[in-house]
Amino acid sequence: MMTPDGRSVVGGVDTHGDVHVATTLDAATGKLLGTSSFPTTPPGYVSLHEWLWSFGTPERVGVESTGSYGAGLTRFLMAEGLKVVEVDRPDRTRAINQFKGLLVSAPDHVREWLRRLSFTAQLERARRLPDGHGDDVERETRWALKELARRTPS
C-alpha cells in the first residue's frame, strides 16, 4: 500500500458498540493527522485499516477494550500484521466501576445511606463520609468510597 513520504504513524481507537472512533498521529512529531468514525463491522474494520494507511505506515495501534468492544477490530488488525496495544480505560471509568462494585458489598447501613440517591448525589455524599467509625470493615469501606468518589467527576 502506498504511504505519504514514508511517514510512520500511530493509531488509536476508542471502541463502542456500533462505531469505533479512530485517530492517527505522526509517530515522529505526535501531530494529530486525522480523526474518523467507522462502523463495528468487517467492512468498517477494512475501512479503518485503509484509512490508517492513507496517512503513513502504522507502527502500532492502541485499541481500547480489546477483550470486549474492540475484540473484532483487534483480531482483524493483528491478522493484517499490525501491532495492537491494549489501551486501558481512563481512571475515571475504573473509579466509577469500583465505586459501584464496592457499594454493592458495603455494610448494610452504608448502603442504605446511599441507596435511594442518584449516582451524582451518592458521589457527593460519599465525599463527605465521616472517618473514624469503630468497625474496621466499615471504616475501610467508607475510606475507599470516599477516595473513589473524589476521583470521579460528578
PyMOL commands that set and color helices and strands:
alter all, ss='L'
color gray80, all
select helices_A, chain A and resi 4-6+42-53+71-79+91-105+108-115+119-127+136-150
alter helices_A, ss='H'
color red, helices_A
select strands_A, chain A and resi 8-14+19-26+32-39+57-64+84-87
alter strands_A, ss='S'
color yellow, strands_A
deselect
rebuild
show_as cartoon
